């Protein structure tokens, strides 16, 4: 549980830094550009944090039910997409 909280805080830090940098760069032009830059920077920071976290993220598939090599979905049934 502690590692999940630590991961979430790390992702939030990346998003906050991205938003701050985006707002600072956008603020060189205008107030509206600062707002847009902050939003885009936050999105970029969150995306970077998600890519950095890798496959061990919140939505990782722990049981591997759909990732079997034999073409089944983990229940012994053949997956329709396979």
Secondary structure in CASP SS format (residue, H / E / C, confidence):
PFRMAT SS
TARGET T0000
AUTHOR 0000-0000-0000
METHOD secondary structure of the structure
MODEL  1
X C 1.00
X H 1.00
X H 1.00
X H 1.00
X H 1.00
X H 1.00
X H 1.00
X H 1.00
X H 1.00
X H 1.00
X H 1.00
X H 1.00
X H 1.00
X H 1.00
X H 1.00
X H 1.00
X H 1.00
X H 1.00
X H 1.00
X H 1.00
X H 1.00
X H 1.00
X H 1.00
X H 1.00
X H 1.00
X H 1.00
X H 1.00
X C 1.00
X C 1.00
X C 1.00
X H 1.00
X H 1.00
X H 1.00
X H 1.00
X H 1.00
X H 1.00
X H 1.00
X H 1.00
X H 1.00
X H 1.00
X H 1.00
X H 1.00
X H 1.00
X H 1.00
X H 1.00
X H 1.00
X H 1.00
X H 1.00
X H 1.00
X H 1.00
X H 1.00
X H 1.00
X H 1.00
X H 1.00
X H 1.00
X H 1.00
X C 1.00
X C 1.00
X C 1.00
X C 1.00
X C 1.00
X C 1.00
X C 1.00
X C 1.00
X C 1.00
X C 1.00
X C 1.00
X C 1.00
X C 1.00
X C 1.00
X C 1.00
X E 1.00
X C 1.00
X C 1.00
X C 1.00
X C 1.00
X C 1.00
X E 1.00
X C 1.00
X C 1.00
X C 1.00
X C 1.00
END
